[in-house]
Amino acid sequence: MPRISIITPVYNGAAHIEACLRNVESQNVKGLEHIVVDGGSPDGTAEIARQHAARNPGIRVYSAKDNGQSDAMNKGLRLAASPIVGILNVDDFYEAGAINDALQFLESHPNVDFVSGDCNLRDENDKILGVNRPCDLRLESLLMGWDFAPYPINPSAYFYRKEVHSVVGEYKISEHFAMDVCFLFACAAKVNMAYQPRIWGNFRHLPGAKTDQNFADAPRMMSRLRYRHIRMLPLHRRLPLIGRSLIQEVKVGYWDWRREHAKRNR
């Protein structure tokens, strides 16, 4: 049985799939399977992946129409044969040694269900714009907002036990943009999470990608998700967060106004 399964959901990723496969192969992990879940791409993504799979039996390729990224990740999780999983989007990549580091940590800490490292934020030219350091993974801290405690921004920097999904459920298909944040908040509420101060992942912010297309709406989406999870807390844990949530709403409203004002005055 493999020690870890890396799942790559992809649609029309022919420009990146080969580099993605090579990046995972270069990790030199004993007992690794790489599951590529393609959404029926017409650009030849699956064909490129199958060429690599013919040379590497650790690569498994599945291609069929799906209901978006969450659906593809859920399919990959059901196919995964190992107890530990990671998600790698096709245009992101791991730092050297990241998977082995995470495996060693999880295998030596059986009480930890989820571990996150740091993540480089890169532009389309691979210039590092900053580093995401999610060092405080307590639920109340994450619900205070990004400027108080940033959540792990990209799955290339975190790994977890597959059984976590039996506790928190699968990725929400209805959350096309923020499915990973919903998952992270649920994990913070219900499973043991840990942080390692090492750079494990690289997140590319590419023009035209889903993150770029939804960037302007991200503050409002995150505010909505935070408030939804705040309402689920007991009253004595909820009250200290309500004021902070209202402040965040005012900030989001202000930036919405600024954006609309700028559009009208162009």
C-alpha positions as CSV (number, residue, x, y, z in Angstrom):
1,M,0.0,0.0,0.0
2,P,1.4,3.5,-0.9
3,R,2.4,5.7,2.0
4,I,1.0,8.9,0.4
5,S,-1.4,9.8,-2.4
6,I,-1.0,13.1,-4.2
7,I,-4.1,14.2,-6.0
8,T,-4.0,16.7,-8.9
9,P,-7.4,17.9,-10.1
10,V,-7.0,19.5,-13.6
11,Y,-8.9,20.8,-16.6
12,N,-7.2,22.1,-19.7
13,G,-3.8,22.0,-18.0
14,A,-1.7,20.8,-20.9
15,A,0.7,23.7,-20.4
16,H,1.5,22.6,-16.8
17,I,0.8,18.9,-16.4
18,E,4.3,17.7,-17.4
19,A,6.1,20.0,-15.0
20,C,3.6,19.0,-12.3
21,L,4.2,15.3,-12.8
22,R,8.0,15.8,-12.9
23,N,7.9,17.9,-9.7
24,V,6.1,15.1,-7.8
25,E,8.5,12.5,-9.3
26,S,11.5,14.5,-8.2
27,Q,10.5,14.3,-4.6
28,N,11.9,10.8,-4.5
29,V,9.3,9.5,-2.1
30,K,9.2,5.7,-1.5
31,G,5.6,4.5,-1.7
32,L,4.0,7.5,-3.5
33,E,1.1,7.4,-5.9
34,H,0.1,10.4,-8.0
35,I,-3.5,10.5,-9.0
36,V,-4.4,12.9,-11.9
37,V,-8.1,13.5,-12.1
38,D,-8.9,15.3,-15.4
39,G,-12.2,16.8,-16.1
40,G,-12.3,15.6,-19.7
41,S,-9.9,18.3,-21.0
42,P,-10.0,18.8,-24.8
43,D,-6.4,20.2,-24.8
44,G,-4.6,16.8,-24.5
45,T,-3.9,17.0,-20.7
46,A,-4.9,13.4,-20.1
47,E,-2.9,12.1,-23.0
48,I,0.3,13.8,-21.7
49,A,-0.4,12.4,-18.2
50,R,-0.9,8.9,-19.6
51,Q,2.4,9.0,-21.5
52,H,4.1,9.6,-18.1
53,A,2.0,6.9,-16.5
54,A,3.3,4.4,-19.0
55,R,6.8,5.0,-17.7
56,N,5.9,5.4,-14.0
57,P,3.5,2.9,-12.5
58,G,3.0,5.3,-9.5
59,I,1.0,7.7,-11.7
60,R,-2.8,6.9,-12.2
61,V,-4.8,8.9,-14.6
62,Y,-8.6,9.3,-14.7
63,S,-10.4,11.5,-17.2
64,A,-14.1,12.2,-17.4
65,K,-16.5,15.2,-17.1
66,D,-17.0,16.4,-13.6
67,N,-18.7,19.1,-11.6
68,G,-15.7,21.2,-11.0
69,Q,-12.6,21.2,-8.8
70,S,-14.2,20.0,-5.6
71,D,-15.8,17.0,-7.5
72,A,-12.5,16.1,-9.0
73,M,-10.7,16.2,-5.6
74,N,-13.4,14.1,-4.0
75,K,-13.0,11.5,-6.8
76,G,-9.3,11.5,-6.2
77,L,-9.8,11.0,-2.5
78,R,-12.0,8.0,-3.1
79,L,-9.4,6.5,-5.4
80,A,-6.5,7.1,-3.1
81,A,-5.0,3.9,-1.7
82,S,-2.8,5.5,1.1
83,P,-3.7,6.8,4.5
84,I,-2.0,10.2,3.9
85,V,-3.0,12.6,1.1
86,G,-2.0,15.9,-0.4
87,I,-3.6,18.1,-3.1
88,L,-1.4,19.6,-5.8
89,N,-3.0,21.9,-8.3
90,V,-1.5,21.5,-11.8
91,D,0.2,25.0,-11.9
92,D,1.7,24.8,-8.4
93,F,4.7,22.9,-7.1
94,Y,6.4,21.4,-4.1
95,E,9.7,22.5,-2.6
96,A,12.4,19.8,-2.7
97,G,11.9,17.4,0.1
98,A,8.5,18.7,1.1
99,I,6.6,15.4,0.9
100,N,9.2,13.4,2.8
101,D,9.3,16.1,5.5
102,A,5.5,16.0,5.9
103,L,5.4,12.2,5.9
104,Q,8.1,12.0,8.5
105,F,6.2,14.4,10.7
106,L,2.8,12.7,10.4
107,E,4.3,9.2,10.8
108,S,6.1,10.2,14.0
109,H,3.1,12.2,15.4
110,P,0.1,9.8,15.2
111,N,-2.0,12.2,17.2
112,V,-1.7,14.9,14.5
113,D,-4.3,14.7,11.6
114,F,-3.2,17.7,9.5
115,V,0.1,19.5,9.1
116,S,0.9,22.7,7.2
117,G,4.2,24.2,6.3
118,D,4.9,27.6,4.7
119,C,4.0,28.5,1.1
120,N,5.7,30.8,-1.4
121,L,3.4,33.1,-3.3
122,R,4.7,33.6,-6.8
123,D,3.6,35.6,-9.9
124,E,3.5,34.4,-13.5
125,N,7.3,34.9,-13.8
126,D,7.9,32.8,-10.7
127,K,9.0,35.9,-8.7
128,I,8.3,35.4,-5.0
129,L,5.7,38.0,-3.8
130,G,5.6,36.8,-0.2
131,V,5.4,33.8,2.1
132,N,2.2,32.4,3.7
133,R,3.1,31.4,7.3
134,P,-0.1,29.9,8.9
135,C,1.5,29.5,12.4
136,D,-1.8,29.7,14.4
137,L,-4.3,27.1,13.3
138,R,-6.7,27.4,16.2
139,L,-10.3,27.9,15.0
140,E,-11.0,31.2,16.9
141,S,-7.7,32.6,15.6
142,L,-8.6,31.8,12.0
143,L,-12.1,33.2,12.4
144,M,-10.5,36.5,13.5
145,G,-9.5,37.1,9.9
146,W,-6.5,37.0,7.6
147,D,-4.7,40.0,9.2
148,F,-4.9,38.3,12.6
149,A,-4.1,34.6,11.7
150,P,-3.6,33.7,8.0
151,Y,-5.0,30.3,7.0
152,P,-2.9,28.0,4.7
153,I,-3.4,29.6,1.4
154,N,-2.6,26.7,-0.9
155,P,-2.7,22.9,-0.6
156,S,0.8,22.5,-1.9
157,A,2.0,23.3,1.6
158,Y,-0.2,21.0,3.6
159,F,-0.9,17.2,4.0
160,Y,-3.3,15.3,6.1
161,R,-4.7,11.9,6.9
162,K,-7.4,10.7,4.5
163,E,-9.6,9.7,7.5
164,V,-10.1,13.4,8.2
165,H,-12.8,13.4,5.6
166,S,-14.8,10.9,7.6
167,V,-15.0,13.6,10.3
168,V,-15.4,16.8,8.3
169,G,-17.0,15.5,5.1
170,E,-15.8,15.9,1.5
171,Y,-14.9,19.1,-0.3
172,K,-18.1,21.1,-0.9
173,I,-19.1,21.1,-4.6
174,S,-21.3,24.1,-4.0
175,E,-18.2,26.2,-3.0
176,H,-16.4,26.4,-6.3
177,F,-13.9,29.1,-5.1
178,A,-13.6,28.6,-1.3
179,M,-13.9,24.8,-0.9
180,D,-10.4,24.6,0.6
181,V,-11.2,27.3,3.2
182,C,-14.4,25.5,4.2
183,F,-12.3,22.4,4.6
184,L,-9.7,24.2,6.7
185,F,-12.2,25.8,9.1
186,A,-13.9,22.4,9.5
187,C,-10.5,20.8,10.3
188,A,-9.7,23.5,12.8
189,A,-13.0,22.8,14.6
190,K,-12.8,19.0,14.6
191,V,-9.3,17.5,14.2
192,N,-5.7,18.0,15.5
193,M,-3.7,20.4,13.3
194,A,0.0,21.3,13.5
195,Y,2.3,23.8,11.8
196,Q,5.9,23.3,10.7
197,P,8.0,26.4,9.9
198,R,9.4,25.1,6.7
199,I,8.6,26.1,3.1
200,W,6.8,23.1,1.5
201,G,4.7,24.7,-1.3
202,N,4.6,27.2,-4.1
203,F,1.4,28.9,-5.2
204,R,1.4,30.6,-8.5
205,H,-1.0,33.5,-8.9
206,L,-1.5,33.4,-12.7
207,P,-3.6,35.8,-14.8
208,G,-6.8,34.3,-15.9
209,A,-6.7,31.5,-13.3
210,K,-9.7,30.9,-11.0
211,T,-8.1,32.6,-8.1
212,D,-7.3,35.7,-10.2
213,Q,-10.9,35.8,-11.6
214,N,-12.4,35.8,-8.1
215,F,-9.7,38.0,-6.4
216,A,-12.0,41.1,-6.1
217,D,-14.7,39.1,-4.4
218,A,-12.4,37.2,-2.1
219,P,-12.8,39.5,1.0
220,R,-16.6,39.2,0.9
221,M,-16.5,35.4,0.4
222,M,-14.1,35.0,3.3
223,S,-16.2,37.2,5.5
224,R,-19.3,35.1,4.7
225,L,-17.5,31.9,5.5
226,R,-16.1,33.2,8.7
227,Y,-19.5,34.4,9.9
228,R,-21.1,31.0,9.0
229,H,-18.6,29.2,11.2
230,I,-18.8,31.8,14.0
231,R,-22.6,31.1,14.2
232,M,-21.9,27.4,14.8
233,L,-19.9,28.1,17.9
234,P,-21.3,28.1,21.5
235,L,-22.4,31.5,22.6
236,H,-19.5,32.1,25.0
237,R,-17.0,31.4,22.2
238,R,-19.1,33.3,19.6
239,L,-19.4,36.7,21.3
240,P,-15.7,37.8,21.2
241,L,-15.7,37.1,17.5
242,I,-18.9,39.0,16.5
243,G,-17.3,42.4,17.0
244,R,-14.3,41.5,14.9
245,S,-16.6,40.1,12.2
246,L,-18.6,43.3,12.0
247,I,-15.3,45.3,11.7
248,Q,-14.3,43.0,8.8
249,E,-17.7,43.6,7.1
250,V,-17.2,47.4,7.3
251,K,-13.7,47.0,5.7
252,V,-15.1,44.8,2.9
253,G,-17.9,47.4,2.3
254,Y,-15.4,50.2,2.2
255,W,-13.2,48.5,-0.4
256,D,-16.3,47.5,-2.5
257,W,-17.2,51.2,-2.5
258,R,-13.7,52.2,-3.4
259,R,-13.7,49.8,-6.3
260,E,-17.1,51.0,-7.7
261,H,-16.1,54.6,-7.2
262,A,-12.9,54.0,-9.2
263,K,-14.9,52.3,-12.0
264,R,-17.3,55.3,-12.3
265,N,-14.5,57.8,-12.5
266,R,-12.3,56.1,-15.1
